[in-house]
Every structure is written in C-alpha cells, then in structure tokens.
C-alpha cells in the first residue's frame, strides 16, 4: 500500500459513509439557507434526519434536463447556482452531444477542489511528480478535459505539456519525440490514431517512443481497445472517468486495474435500481444507475445528480489499499437497448466484435430502426469484414451472430459490409455506434 494515498481513501467503508453523510448534511443546510432552488427541493426533507445513505431517498433526484431547464430559465448558470456570478473564475461546458450544453462555474475554492481531485486521479493511475505528461484532449473547446486537466496535472507536480488534440498528430508526435514524456492523456480513439500515425510522422513505431502510461478518458469503449493500445504504444493503459457537472475526472484506475472514486470526502456516490430508483447495496456484482452528489461545491452544487451511467461494483477489497469499491461503467442509461427483453449496451457489442477471432476490422454500427430503446425484433448490425477474408461472408455472419448470442444473449441480424465503409472518427470526436433510421 502506498503511503501517498490520502487517509480518507483508505477508511473503513462504514466510517467513510458516515463522513460523507455528515458532509452532505452540512452542505444541504448551507444550500437551504442560500439557494432558493435547493430550498424548494429540500422542502419535503428533514435534513437532520439523514443519518445513513439510504435516507437520501427523501431528496429529489436531479436530472440533466432539470439542469438544462434551470439554465434556460435563469442564465447563465441556472437557478441551482449559488453565490454570485462575480465569484466565478472559470466557466466550462458539457460537450453538448445530446442537446444544448450545460455550463458549470467554479469559484477559487471549487477550482482548488477540482485540482486536488484531478491530481489524485492521476496519482492513482501511477503518475508522479517529476514525470512529464503530454496533454492531447481537446484544449480549445471549453470543456473540462482541456484546461482543468492541465491544472490538475500541474497540481500533482507533473511537468505538463499542454498541446491539446487540435494541432494534430504531426505536432503531438514530434513533441513526444523531442521531449520524451512518460505519460499521455487522450481519448482512446485519439490515442489509437496517434499511435498508428507514429511511423509515418517520426519514422518509428509508437512502441519505441517514451510513453509508458496513457490515461484514457472522455469517451466509452476503452476496454475494446485496451490491448491494442497497450501493444501499439508498449504502455500501460489506465482509465480515468469524469463528468462536467461533478469534476473533470474523479475516478482513476489503480495499478491493480480497478477504477476507484478518489476524494470520497468531496463526492458521494449512490447506486440506484434503474427502474425503481431505490438505493442498492455496495456489494460485488451490484449493477445499477450511478448518482453523484458533490459535498463541498460552492457555485454549481449537484445534489443527487443522475449521470445516466450504468455501473457494476466489481471489487470491494483492492490490494492498492483504497477502500472505495471499484466500478465498471457499462454505458449510459439512454444508450441501453432492450432487445427481446435482454439489456445490451453498444459498448458490450463492441467488446465482442473487437475481440472476435473472425476476420473483422472491428468497426461496426447498430442500425436503429425502432423508436425508443426497446425492440421485439432482432438487433440490426452493420459489420465490416477484413479485405478478402478466407471465410465467405455468410459464414462470418453466422459465426458472429452465434458469438453475440452466446456471450450477450442478444439476437442479431447482421449485414456484412466491405472494409472502410464506416467513417473513421476524427481526432477527439466522440463516436456514436448507433445509426438512427
Ligand atoms: Zn485499487
């Protein structure tokens, strides 16, 4: 166990939950005094009676639509913003992939919390002061993977090289070749793109460059690419996870490949039954919807915020010493499809397609021909085969269909398509695996 881990991350679970609930009550009382929006939301809640996490059920859940509506009615930061706009020293936006972006503002104290949280996330991935890290998330889009991540790396004491994704592979790879940083932060797709460009740009494979560790985040689908990335760069691939409303990243993967929440004194997680919204126990195997509460945020506090992610608790006793159970994130609740009664995430399909030994390129799309999330028909897929595969496309189709059925229980109708038919993502662009029809 490393002595660098903050004490709060190694407390016994019950003790930690008590601290979180105490911090929750303190913040709720402050919001009741200072913010009309939250005063209304707490109207039916006896804050002093909240003594354990299950008691939080008496507080209304907050959705992305609530935040959007609040900001449309009371711009710029919404009814839920506390304090005055003059105290805000940085405003960041969500990526806005699903409608109008939402905005968060941070006060000096909020920024300090973000910096400390990010520093802890990167420390969890194994980075340490004295090392260098090249930043290759988008820097110019006003999103939290940009400047806040740079500031978090600085807080850790890492020598950060803030290039960003925008200048492209040539610039980034040349800088890596000149400065020999040990670390890279990027989306998985962009890290793959960079790795593949390396021979062309700097005349050697990415595995011969200095990168030893890649902290990947900002989009789903890392697990399908993990092995390929590790081999391409000859590096350790570490997942990080965040959300604009909570913190740029607040989950980091440890050396034992477990994804932990860091600084649990600042963020309180709950796992709810996606249908009933009742709280579930934090036991290995528990799967449900992740709901987060910030515990000390000044300007845009989030109380029981529905991130829309479905997670599973996969370890409660990690060897690294962190007591916060580690999670696997499957995808967003709004991406979950129900095919003939079986829940399936696009990311799970991607895992199967990528790891299959069939002659496939790994690229595929779901053709969504139904309204909503549920269909009684088979799920239609477009799957690229490799150039001149040895098997006939009918045989590939049938074998893949069997693999998907046996691994995920999902019935599919597959169209095999030639290589390079599916548009490859640009730089830091987010990829949707679903084509709506
Ligand atoms: Zn761990």
Boltz pocket constraint, residues with backbone or C-beta under 6 A from the ligand:
constraints:
  - pocket:
      binder: B
      contacts: [[A, 254], [A, 255], [A, 256], [A, 257], [A, 258], [A, 260], [A, 318], [A, 319], [A, 320], [A, 321], [A, 322]]
      max_distance: 6.0
